[in-house]
Amino acid sequence: MADLGQQLRDYLARHQAPGPPAAGPQQQQQQQKEEAAAAAGGAGGWPGWGWPWAAETEPCLPGLSRWQRLAAAGLCALLAALCFGLAALYAPLLLLRARKFALLWSLGSLCALAAAALLRGPALLRRPGRGPALYAAALCGTLYAALGLRSAPLTALGAAAQLGAAAAALLDALPGGAAGLRRLAGIGGAALRRRVLPL
């Protein structure tokens, strides 16, 4: 058996086509980078361009390619813009059509969250803290009140809770939380007093 392996190696050594000259370590590293960029960009990818989060795996949607996720996120973002635009048209009639406004605003928020989840994965929505969970609960409550119960007062209450939860989520996202917001407000107020009210 060892003789057969030796014969095979001899045969391959004799009949192997001469390859290109061996590349240096820098050329090999450059070639590996180009191959990785082509793999990250997929078919039709541009050299030197790749997703900043290309190394992240998507456990929820493993069957979708990066470009399919990007196209679906773009579609969700367009639907969110449409819903937000239609909600803005109902803003002057807020007292008369509060349920339609809250419904359109909530659907726009849902589409925007779906676009972000498609791009970055659902881990974006599972951040530690109460903000995202409160916002999701308020969003679902608003949609349930508008679609399921068809109650304008409960829809308005859900929309108010949604705005409060969005403010809490933004406050959680700021570095330093409430103390950081107070510090930023103090810096902005001091800059405003110096420019507007020179004393």
C-alpha positions, 0 to 999 in steps of 0.5 A: 500500500505504501508503494502505491502511495509513493507511485501516485506522488511520483506520477503527480510530480512528473505530470504537474503543470508548471504553476505561476511563480510563488507569490511573496507574503504581501501578495498572498495577503493582498490576494486573501483580502481581495477574495474575502472582499469578493466573498463579503460583497457577493456577486457583483461586489465592489472592490474595497467595499463590504458591509460593516457587519458582514462578519455577523451571522443571521440566525433567524434568516439564514436562507437570505443572502446579504443582498436579499436582506438589503432589498427587503430592508429597503422595501420596509424603509419605503413602506415606513416612509409611506406610512409616516408621510400619510400619518403626517397628512392626518396630523392636522385632523388629529382630533378627528382622526386620531385612530387613523393617525396612530395606526399609520404612525404605528405601522410606520414604526413597525416597518422601520423596526423591521428594516433595522432588524433585517439589516442588523438582526433581531439582536438590535431589538434585544438590547438590555434595558427597559426602553426597547421592551416598553416601546414594543409593548406600547406599539403592540398595544396601540395596534391592538387598540386601533385594529382590534378594539377600534377604540379611539381613546385607547388608541390615543392612550397607546400612542401617548405610551408609545411616545413616552416609551420612545423617549425612554428608549432614546434616553437609555441609548444616550451615553450616561442616560438622564445624567448625560442628557442633563449635562448636554442640556447644560452645555447647550444652554451655556453656549446659547447664553453666551451667543444670544445673551452676552452678559 
